[in-house]
Amino acid sequence: MCKRARYYLLLAIAVVAMGGQIVSAASKKKAKKPVVLAVADTLSYNDSRRYNYFFLEAVRQQGAGHYAAAFDLLNHCLDINPKAAEAYFLRARYLSMLRKDSLALNDLEKAASLQPGNAIYQEKVAQFYIGMGNFDKATKAYEQLYANNRDRSDVLNVLVQLYQQQKDYGKMIEAINKMEELEGVDDQFEMAKMNVYEMMGNTRKAYLTLKRLADSHPNDKTFTVMLGNWLMQHKMRKAAYKLFAQTLKEEPDNTYAQSSMYDYYRSSGNDSLARQMMDHILLGKNTPADSRMQFLKQAIQENEQKGGDSMQIIHLLDRVRQVVPKDVQVAEMRAAYFQMKKMPTAVVDSALMQLLDIAPDNAWARFQLVQSKWATQDWKLVASLAEPGMLYNPDEMAFYYFTGLARFYQEDDKGALDAFQRGTVEINDKSNPDIVSDFYAIMGDIYHSQGEKEKSYAAYDSCLQWKPDHIATLNNYAYFLCTEGGNLKKAEEMSAKVVKAEPTNATYLDTYAWILFCEERYAEAKFYMDATLKNDTDSAVSAAVLEHAGDIYMKVGEKEQALEFLQKAIEAGGDKDALTRKMNLYRKEK
């Protein structure tokens, strides 16, 4: 059977359309009849040539992305030939893009009426009806489409869904039977019909259909267990139990039967046997991983509903881990559960490390560990955890970031640059701007400390492209431009943004004051220097700030105060010889 047809059939039967929406199973087949220029016989030879020219030009303009021009050309085509189906069909696309749905539908209906044998036109109209929620018209359109294309099971698929929307169960069965004729006998068709019988309330036919499937597959217990579940749903519990028990006798490790028996015990109020069955599933070596995880989640959920005795779940997780020590999903759930229960950091970290031991490429576990160890400021340990992430998860920017920072804090500038440079290779338009901007910001600082001014400025520019308000970079970049003979106007603009964002930060105020000083705007410089000194919360103002204050005060004519600032700069650890020479020069000035 065609897999696509089977998928849509199951979807149609198993899922009731929500909010009036139906899944459209548009055919991927090529139309038997190609779309051709359908110029009416009544057109003159010249008009036919004109029409063909303008239509082909419209197609060319569309291919070039000039949609407005294509739309205008199609309108002109229809002025020449009002019976050109292909022009209506193409124009409908543009009308739909313009959200003029009623006009688009008119064009599609016109195209379909002009060429009733064109399956593409007919199907597009039908799909449009579905999109508008007009299921009656959609049904008629698809019925007509099938009448002209009786080899298309995908059209029958859509009809099944439409009939379900209208609760026309008889026609659903007819459509499924026709699909079976096209595709051949298949269990999925029988299951689909069984579900329709259920919708009709015909439990007898539903039972007989499912019973027939179970009987015809004696070596595949799936249908037998399915029949048991059906019996459970219809209050025939003893018959259901008999099927489950017989299946488990023949196939003790049949997880589907185990799961159904678990549900049976629970619904019967036999919690003890239900727990035993759950343990049997969780601790079974042959239990499929997905089934094990499903029951682990269920066990945790039930435990939480009863008050959340974490020791029971921890004990269970440890037992499961002993059975499947290399199961990544179990190890991941164990670590996540410890986190959820706010276990001690050492316990959580240990679980995360055990997960990494069996799955070193588990980015979640590695990231959690890096974050946990970051607070300890053990940069060597942080780097040892983050570095492998660059190899196992090369597209995760966070690992380059944490590796680079950890090396930077260890004063390993070369290693930090290496990590950040490798990270920049992975940058794309979906990268986190905060992380990328920090990459370039720190790279700029490192380059500058190494005396590579041009590389430093380029890194700062890249940082600001990703995050124009990156405060630290704006400040550093502005200061370096000012002190290294760069563009003072650019420096002032950047520094002004910083001061506006953080008006009480002494470091940023000092930068702005110094830039104003270099621009010979001394009165303004003094204003911001006074603000710097007022907001400097350090117990001792730095020698650099005090020297700036001395220079600024000297320029506004306050010599004595300037000399006092320079003396304080010496006392704060500034270059005594240089500052003394400057003070002597200032004393000589009038």
Order of alpha helices (4+ residues) and beta strands (2+ residues): alpha-alpha-alpha-alpha-alpha-alpha-alpha-alpha-alpha-alpha-alpha-alpha-alpha-alpha-alpha-alpha-alpha-alpha-alpha-alpha-alpha-alpha-alpha-alpha-alpha-alpha-alpha-alpha-alpha-alpha-alpha-alpha
